[in-house]
Structures are given as C-alpha cells and as structure tokens.
Amino acid sequence: MKFVTFYNLEREVRAGWLKDGRVIDMALASEGFLPNNMAEFIKNEAKYMPVVQDLANQTNLPFLSLGQVRLTAPLPNPANFRDFVAFEAHVKNATKRSGDKVAPEWYDMPIFYFSNPSAMKGPEEVVKRPSNCVRLDYELELACVIGKQGENIQAKEAEEYIFGYTILNDWSARDIQMKEMKVLLGPAKGKDFATSIGPYIITKDELNPYKVEDKFDLEMSASVNGQVLSKGNFKDIYYSFGEMIERASKDVTLYPGDIIGSGTVGFGCIMELGQEVHRWLEPGDEVELKITGLGTLKNTIG
C-alpha cells in the first residue's frame, strides 16, 4: 500500500492511502476509528493495519482525487532521522574530489549522522536555499521507516522492524558543510535546513518483487530542470538496511516513526559529478528524484 499525508479541501492535514489515483482519508473512511496522522498510525500498526486492509477492499469509500489535494511529507515529523553513507561509490567519489582517501573505518561499520526531523519537506514543496550558501546540492537516496520498537536488533531480523520505504533527498549546503567538517564535526548546518521525502511511504511487501538477497534491484535517477544527471541502482549499496538498523539500534532504542536514510547512490549528487557536468543548484531550479516502485519526488529551489 501507499500511505500519504495531505491537505484536504478544508486545508486540514490528514493521513490516508492511495488507490487507483484516488486519495482515501483513513479517519473519514473508518468513521473516526483510524487516526488522522501517519505517526500515530505507524506507532499502532498492528492494531490499525488490518482495518485499513479491510477498508481497501471496499468499493464505496469516500475519496478525493489527487488534483483536489496537496501532498506533503508522508511522515511530516519523524521521531528521529538518521542518515547513513552506505554506498561505496559515493564515498570514493566524494573523497577523491576532496583529495582524500576512504577511511578504513568506513569498511568496519555503517556510518551515519543525525539530521533535523522537524525540517521535512514533501513533494512539490519549495526548498529554500540557505542565505549564506552558494553550493547547494541534492542527494539521491532511499529511506526506510521503522514500524516497531526495538533495541540491539540483528541484521537478519531487521525487516520485522521496517514499516515501509520512501524516496529521500538529503539537501546539502556543500560550502557550509565542508567548512564545519574541518573541525571534525558535522555535517550539521550544512544539512539541517531541509530534507525531502515522498511522495508516499510504500509498505515493505510492495518491494518484494525487487528483492535481491538483502538488497533491492531499484533503478534510481535524479534530474535538474528535466535534464537527467544521476543514474544508479540500489542493489549496488555496500551495507544493507538490515546492517544499518543493527548499527543504529546498538545499545539504543529505535522507535516507530524513525527514519533511516541509505545515503547517496554513486554519482547521486552534483558534488560527485563535478561542475563540468552541472553547476550548483540555484533558485528556480526544479529537482526530480525517481526510484522504481516509489514514484517521483519533485521540489523547486526557492
């Protein structure tokens, strides 16, 4: 299923799902039994999912067309947001650009940083370039949403804790990021101004046809103003989501609604491609990310 958060005709933020190009308001369809926000739904998935599955088989549900609503981030306020750097090609390309080599420790464990869970943007939303940034970049990623609380989760058991997946754009102010990381901290202000997710969260069962062992055969692409710049495949990731979840949950608790980003696919950002391929992003640019089975996430730079 494809779960969404949207503004209805009364400009109220609601939660629901997509079916045949229609948006079903879950609270309205269930006559108030289901919550009107995705965070509460994910937190109580075991209780609510059977109701949604039953309703989804009905043909007389009230609905809105996609043209009548405005989609926003499918999970507007995640509990936490950890973003990994799990693609070897991205790490190699980025370090080569800066004249460095990949740290040996990268091969010892999946590495992540915490970003801002309160700065989530959805499809078609404007992403404002930070006022002191001139090197704005996109990052083409896949993210998983945690659906069950757990601590010290083993990689082989991690799928039990995943609710679903969504496209993620980890916007990056490269000039700010590079400056603050010189003191061996960050990224912080180079990242926390915006992260885009969407257009929906697809439940994990929907990706089963694309499974290749513990990874997925998913084509990924990014374009700027209609020009395709980045192409990759998720199956090339070095660390699986299971390994990322094992690392993230070591000695701490993951909660329903936590988001875990995969990190950028190889050649999935302008920093890797270089200025000879494309300039940094500027106001007015339209950035579009696509991943097989997960739709299209489009934003405009403001």
Secondary structure, DSSP 8 states (H G I E B T S, - for coil): -EEEEEE-TTS-EEEEEEETTEEEEHHHHTTTSS-SSHHHHHHTHHHHHHHHHHHHT-S----EEGGGSEEE-SSSS-S-EEEE---HHHHHHHHHHTT----GGGGTS--EEE--TT-EE-TT-EE---TT-S-EE--EEEEEEE-S-EES--GGGGGGGEEEEEEEE--EEHHHHHHHHTTT--SSTTTTT-EEEEEEEEEGGGGGGGEETTEE--EEEEEETTEEEEEEEGGG-SS-HHHHHHHHTTTSEE-TT-EEE----TT-SHHHH-TTT---B-TT-EEEEEETTTEEEEEEE-
